Amino acid sequence: MTDTVRPAKPQTAQTPARIGEKSAATRLLLACGVIAPLLNIVVVLVLGAIRPDYNPWVVPDSNLELGPGGWMQITNYIVTGTLLLAFAIGMRQVLRSGRGSTWGPILLGIYGFTFFAIGPILPDPSLGYPAGASEALTIHGAVHILLGLVQFTSLTAACFILARRDAALDSRGWSRYSVATGLLVATSYVVFVLIAKLVDGGPAGLIERIGIFAGGIWVALLAIRLMSRSVPRVRLAPL
């Protein structure tokens, strides 16, 4: 009778065990990407509806930082920005290779940072709100405008970069959705600025919200998608 030596199973360095499997910490970071935009959308809608003398059809959402109860919108921006930054970290942990694996998380991190920054950096009164307040441009108001531009630009760029990643992975539906969202976000910002400058009482607030909400929903769906399935480990040129 001879002893049979069974070869040991080869050890792998994959942790977790399956390729693309995510740890609980990573899933929690990704969940922040679902919570953040939905929180912002709900708070903006509720505050816009209950704030006295505030017309969400005309006035941008950032003006909710001004006037009575402005601290609620300030807090909303800071919390939303913090959650988005956490999501960007989780996203980077998942997208370790391939197109968009570097710049996708970086751009969404910048997007999150702008929310965090515009919390304490208040806008100037504009478009008649708060009523009777001076609408003269100040330094902090100019910085707030610049951060808004960076916010829309970084989100638009992230949409296009991740659309290229999905196209390379043959996820054509997601690629088209990302492109459409990027175009809508960029267009809404340009139209918002034009209406605010040229059309007295025009729907500047509505147009701005279309871009904000469309972009927020895209981020939430991206986070759900990253949470719900394994991410292919493909060798693509990083971007």
C-alpha positions in Angstrom: 0.0 0.0 0.0 1.5 3.3 -1.1 0.7 6.8 0.1 -0.8 9.0 -2.6 0.4 12.5 -2.3 -2.2 14.9 -3.6 -0.8 18.0 -5.1 -1.7 21.1 -3.2 -4.2 23.5 -4.9 -2.3 26.4 -6.3 -2.6 29.5 -4.2 -3.8 32.6 -5.9 -3.2 36.1 -4.9 -6.8 37.2 -5.6 -8.5 38.7 -2.6 -11.5 38.5 -2.6 -11.5 35.0 -4.2 -13.2 35.9 -7.4 -12.0 38.4 -9.9 -14.0 41.6 -9.6 -15.5 40.7 -6.2 -15.7 43.7 -3.9 -15.0 44.0 -0.2 -17.6 45.3 2.2 -15.6 48.6 2.5 -15.5 49.1 -1.2 -19.2 48.4 -1.6 -19.9 51.0 1.2 -17.8 53.6 -0.7 -19.7 52.8 -3.9 -23.0 53.1 -2.1 -22.1 56.7 -1.3 -22.4 57.3 -5.0 -26.0 56.3 -4.8 -26.9 58.3 -1.7 -25.1 61.6 -2.6 -26.9 62.6 -5.8 -30.3 61.4 -4.5 -29.8 63.3 -1.3 -29.0 66.5 -3.2 -32.0 66.1 -5.6 -34.4 65.6 -2.7 -33.0 68.5 -0.6 -33.0 70.9 -3.6 -36.6 70.0 -4.5 -37.9 70.2 -0.9 -36.1 73.5 0.0 -37.1 75.0 -3.4 -40.8 74.2 -2.7 -41.0 75.5 0.9 -38.7 78.5 0.9 -40.7 81.7 1.0 -40.3 84.1 -2.0 -38.0 81.6 -3.7 -38.9 80.7 -7.3 -37.2 77.4 -8.4 -38.3 78.1 -12.0 -36.1 81.2 -12.2 -33.5 81.0 -9.4 -30.5 78.6 -9.3 -30.3 76.0 -6.5 -27.2 77.5 -5.0 -29.2 80.6 -4.0 -30.8 78.4 -1.4 -27.6 78.9 0.6 -28.8 82.5 1.1 -31.6 83.9 3.2 -33.5 82.2 6.0 -32.6 78.5 6.4 -29.6 78.8 4.1 -27.6 76.6 6.5 -29.6 73.6 5.3 -28.4 73.9 1.7 -24.9 74.6 2.8 -25.0 71.4 4.8 -26.5 69.6 1.9 -23.6 70.6 -0.4 -20.9 69.6 2.2 -22.5 66.2 2.9 -23.1 65.5 -0.8 -19.5 66.5 -1.7 -18.1 64.3 1.0 -20.1 61.3 -0.2 -19.1 61.9 -3.8 -15.4 62.0 -2.8 -15.9 58.6 -1.0 -17.6 57.2 -4.1 -14.6 58.3 -6.3 -12.2 56.5 -4.0 -14.4 53.3 -4.2 -14.6 53.6 -7.9 -10.9 53.8 -8.3 -10.6 50.6 -6.2 -12.9 48.8 -8.6 -11.6 50.3 -11.9 -7.9 49.3 -11.6 -7.2 48.9 -15.3 -8.4 49.9 -18.7 -9.7 53.0 -20.3 -11.1 55.5 -17.9 -9.7 53.7 -14.8 -7.6 56.8 -13.9 -9.4 59.8 -15.1 -12.9 58.6 -14.4 -12.4 58.5 -10.6 -10.3 61.7 -10.7 -13.0 63.7 -12.6 -15.7 62.4 -10.3 -13.5 63.3 -7.3 -13.2 66.8 -8.7 -17.0 66.9 -9.2 -17.5 65.9 -5.5 -14.9 68.5 -4.3 -16.8 71.3 -6.0 -20.0 70.4 -4.0 -17.9 70.4 -0.8 -16.3 73.7 -1.7 -19.5 75.6 -2.7 -20.9 74.9 0.7 -18.9 77.5 2.6 -18.2 79.7 -0.4 -21.6 81.4 -0.9 -22.9 82.8 -4.2 -23.9 86.4 -4.7 -27.6 87.2 -4.7 -29.0 86.9 -8.2 -32.2 86.8 -10.3 -34.1 88.6 -7.6 -33.3 86.3 -4.7 -33.0 87.2 -1.8 -35.4 90.0 -2.6 -33.8 93.5 -2.3 -30.2 92.2 -1.8 -27.4 93.7 -3.8 -26.4 91.6 -6.8 -22.9 93.1 -7.2 -20.2 90.6 -7.9 -17.9 89.8 -5.0 -14.7 87.7 -4.7 -16.5 84.8 -3.0 -19.3 85.0 -5.6 -16.8 84.9 -8.4 -15.1 81.8 -6.9 -18.5 80.2 -6.5 -19.3 80.7 -10.2 -15.9 79.2 -11.1 -16.6 76.2 -9.0 -19.9 75.8 -10.7 -18.2 75.8 -14.1 -15.7 73.2 -12.9 -18.5 71.1 -11.5 -20.4 70.9 -14.8 -17.2 70.5 -16.8 -15.8 67.7 -14.7 -19.0 65.7 -14.8 -19.4 66.2 -18.5 -15.8 65.0 -19.1 -16.4 62.0 -16.8 -19.4 61.0 -18.8 -17.5 61.0 -22.1 -14.5 59.2 -20.7 -16.6 56.4 -19.2 -18.6 56.2 -22.4 -15.3 55.4 -24.2 -14.6 52.7 -21.6 -18.0 51.1 -22.1 -17.7 51.3 -25.9 -14.4 49.4 -25.7 -16.2 46.8 -23.5 -19.0 46.5 -26.0 -21.5 48.0 -23.5 -23.1 50.1 -26.2 -26.2 51.0 -24.3 -24.3 52.4 -21.4 -21.9 54.2 -23.7 -24.7 56.0 -25.5 -26.4 56.9 -22.2 -23.2 58.4 -20.9 -22.7 60.4 -24.0 -26.3 61.7 -23.9 -25.9 62.6 -20.3 -22.7 64.5 -20.9 -24.2 66.4 -23.8 -27.3 67.3 -21.7 -25.2 68.4 -18.7 -23.0 70.7 -20.9 -26.0 72.1 -22.8 -28.0 72.8 -19.7 -25.2 74.8 -18.2 -24.7 76.9 -21.4 -28.4 77.5 -21.7 -28.8 78.3 -18.0 -26.1 81.0 -18.3 -27.6 82.5 -21.4 -31.1 82.6 -20.0 -29.9 84.1 -16.7 -28.0 86.9 -18.5 -30.5 87.6 -21.3 -34.0 86.7 -20.3 -35.5 88.5 -17.4 -37.7 86.0 -15.4 -36.8 83.1 -17.8 -36.6 79.5 -16.6 -32.9 79.6 -15.7 -33.5 77.6 -12.5 -35.4 74.9 -14.3 -32.8 74.5 -17.0 -30.0 74.3 -14.4 -31.9 71.7 -12.4 -32.3 69.6 -15.5 -28.5 69.3 -15.9 -28.0 68.8 -12.1 -30.6 66.1 -11.8 -29.7 64.3 -15.0 -26.0 64.2 -14.0 -26.9 63.1 -10.5 -29.1 60.2 -11.7 -26.2 59.1 -14.0 -23.8 59.0 -11.1 -26.3 57.0 -9.0 -26.9 54.5 -11.8 -23.1 54.2 -12.3 -22.6 53.5 -8.6 -25.4 50.8 -8.7 -23.8 49.3 -11.7 -20.4 49.1 -10.1 -21.9 47.6 -6.9 -24.1 45.0 -8.6 -21.6 43.1 -10.9 -18.0 42.1 -11.3 -15.9 44.5 -13.2 -14.1 43.0 -16.2 -10.3 43.1 -15.8 -9.3 44.0 -19.3 -6.1 45.3 -20.7 -6.9 48.5 -22.4 -4.9 51.6 -22.8 -5.4 53.6 -19.5 -6.9 57.1 -19.7 
